[in-house]
Each structure stands twice: as structure tokens, then as C-alpha cells.
Amino acid sequence: MSRWITAPLCLLAGMLVFSTQAEPLQAIYNDWQVSCDNLNHCVARNSQDGQELVMKITREAGPEGKSSVSIDYQRNSDEQTTDAPIASRLQMNGKTLSFNHREWDTSKKHLSTSNRLVVNDFIEDIREGSSIQLAVKADPSQTVKPVISLKGIKAALLAIDAQQGRVGTKTAWISRGGKPANAVPPAPVSPVLPRFSEPHALSETEISAITQNAATTIENNDCSLDPSEREVHIFALSNDKALMTVNCDMGAYNLYTLGFLVSRQPPYKMDNLALNMPFKLGEDDESPELINADFDPKTGMLSTYDKGRGVGDCGVSSRWLFDGKAFRLAAFASEPSCDGYSRGGEWPVLWVTQVQ
């Protein structure tokens, strides 16, 4: 689904290839997940099924890239009101961690900081640890203490160093060297897409002719839905092209759709809709499928939302803008870890653009 990387630390340190447009990165390193978008904005978090404690570390690209650390306690049931905030109960390797309240924002189940120096010191303190645990009162329903595994954190942070060109510089978290901060390359430039020009609306005659001409093609497709249940939608893309979508297969929480580009004049030629990714998704070179697809005729934006499971904590979502000839990727997000953290489609972003 995403570009996975498994490599020893010495190889990761050599990943120093830069251009005006970065290749997104999404990888798992033992118990840590890293996601970097095409502007080299990176996010790392611990990823463990059923976890209650989540640490997230972020860093922007560039010599002065902003960074942050947050820890959240996600237990579903309410704690006893007498329990102290987590900031006073977090321990690493048996020793209580210290959080200065002038430097950290704290609440009962959350703490965070965006102070660059504090972030650097915190990472320095924990990167050699094995785990961070939350000291809790005896609770028969909790057989295991909430824990943040630190297995893989060094590899994850080194991947961020390499992705952002920090290896060997004073700004690196893991592979620090003597090079000055200005040796770190600036953030890549965001791709710019043309604004959609709304065409004149499809006439009833056009819709009828396109639908009749497409009937045979649709009928010959291998769809599980009965022909009577295959909803057909037609949208104007330009004054000579239209988008036709056909509901094809239905799963427990995903609707699979066929897409076609159709000419608006006889002989109403149909071509399968091809969505070409500007970066590689793992080993799969095929075009993304239209899953839970939606098209906005005002903006020319085609959206997809592929849920990995019903609760929506993992999957892939994308948005595609029609540029007058083809659909171009406008946004892409991916959450490969089905661990209950990223609910509601708020998945790690891998691709961002701006519209003219």
C-alpha cells in the first residue's frame, strides 16, 4: 500500500537524494511508523495494536524546521478522578521522567511541546531507552501497564534525518555531525495544479446518448452488483469530455466504482479512467482503484476513500483534480497501521499540492 523500507542504520544514513520535489516516505521500523510527505514534513509515532499511550514526533524540512513531541493517554474508560496527570507518572526503564511545566503543555491525559531545544533534549534522553510506561494504580481490568515501546525509534528518527538531509549536520537527531544548520536543504517546492474551469452543463441529449452508447461496455464488466443496482453518474469535465462512474462492487464498508472518460460528441468514445500516481506505492504499479469515490462538478475534484477496516483507523484516501486533459493527484493520505489510533480518516499525509 505504501513504500515500505527495512534497512540497517548504516544504509539509512546514506539516503541523501534531493530534488525540487521529494519522494514521499512511509515505513515501519519495529514498533515505530514514519510518514513524510512530498515537502519532507515528517511524522513518527509508536504503532502497536491496542495501545493506550501514543507518542508522536513531528519535524518540518529545512535548516530551522519546526518540531514537536506529544504523548496522549487514550484509555477508553475514565480514570479515577484522584489519579495524577500523566506528566507525573511516565517512567522510562524504571525511572520517572521529568517535564518542566514552563516548557510543556500538560493536561490530565496529554502533554506536548513545540520548543525545539526541549524536543531535542527529550529525544536525546529517550532514544537509547527500551520503553516508557505509565505508572497506574492497581486495576483488575488492566493486566498490562500502558507502555510506549521505543524499539525502532532510532531507526525511525534516522530515516527522518536522511529524508530531510540532516545526516552529518548539527541539526540531526541521530546521525549528528559537525556540518552547520545551513547545510540542510530547504523544503521542496509544492506542486502547483491549474484551477478547474467549469464547463457548460451536459444536456439531456448528451446524457442519453452517452448512457446508451456505454451500456454494452458496462454490461461486459465483471461486477458483482446486479445490473439494476449499478448506479451510473455522468459529469461534465470540459466542453468535450465527461466523467462516467458506475457502481460495480459492494463490500462491508467499501463501494468499488468503475470510471470512464467519455467524449461528449459522437461516436462517444469511452476510455477507462487512469489515475497515474506521481510516486510509487510499494511494489504495486497499478492505478489506484475508485473506492467510495465522489466527484465535485464545481471544483473538478475526484475523491477516494479506501477504508482498511470498518472503524476507519487505517486505509488510503486521495483527491484528484482534472486539469483539462487528465486527473492529477492533488492530495494523498495513507495509514497502514490498523491499531485504533487514526480514526475518522485523519491519516498521515504523503502528498500535498496548491491550486493556481
Steps between C-alpha positions, in 0.01 A plus 500: 500500500783739579874509447638274772867509595695254710866590525783508755598837644819522294303476176237751609772755567585497130151595381591850383330558166328833457308683231249781476235237567555236770395137476256429785608247760290268713672223690479280809805453724411234760246682724528841331340639186639789294305702243656784297314695231638645176602817688705288742272574794542187714303333777613204713285316753502173690271248339375207706162329482280587797738766631383754753805729504594669173807714442516710185812684379480747210758700309482735204767519231768766472784625724259648756229236460246519784460190715266370768443210739167392648388211721135405538331251729211352302337267747130475422373475858536797731777489755431563865474872566776471759755376245772754424566633147712271283790750500579399858460126443707421191803282560781374278694192605365537852588868544239778502534748214503871576290756310547869577153660495645824364618309191223240460124541455339246730153375586370185666555273199724709275835676486676672212769749406606681185811655655778383268766480771268312736409256222868437425583441868202266545600290198858488630369368833272226364660374179707231678210384719295185455154627601304772677234380744216671680493431875140414587307390805405136535210428265366145447394591145856605406730201480779697329622853569452751215833514318677674211747261343819676391611207287575652158492866602866559406448352153182705459669827597803419285265452205368852564859632523576341164176608334558863599874506424611538861749212511837631616364843601455654844121480455483120471323303773695177452781541245635830635820650358690826475336649192310825569123529487514684167631179342147359534308545172184713499155346484404381150262709292132407504362388160256751349183382325286709263163617623204305360292686241139392533365410152149541368258245645416171333174507308237231535582395143868455584424304816259268316741441209801434728300262722363302205839479332665384826240234584684217324837591652353516849316171452821319403684602817540243776294665773337328795212745518188409309456722189193655660713612797787651300445872541642705212613862545619734224678831559630764260880536520556734205306606193609181323551245784281348771561271797278195537504292818325166550449331837643152455569311824391546859691385807421532869621862508643574152322569171706422189436714193600485134609826339502605134598808303237552228492736205199730486461470122425199281623227493523554880829318539563350847838451666565342837587766756870477587625663820877526470690535826797743503679268744516123546274315742705205621543240229162570341520699175127476425274804507310556826146368506194721530376407848227703670556749219339843485525775239438872552390653166568853627868445587586211267622300800465120508538346847558142615489350850612138542438381856725217620236393750161618621615726786695711249832500685701396194482527121576734212331820383573721201376803308551552126453822302405502132745729315317506166655178371542259791460465875808598701565409861415792729520329841581156638489352851580150621473323834639145481479427874158370604563566869207718599689831497408681176121490502271706281733511198759726665782300347865599439530731198745393228419745218397867502454754220373851447252621241572805282 
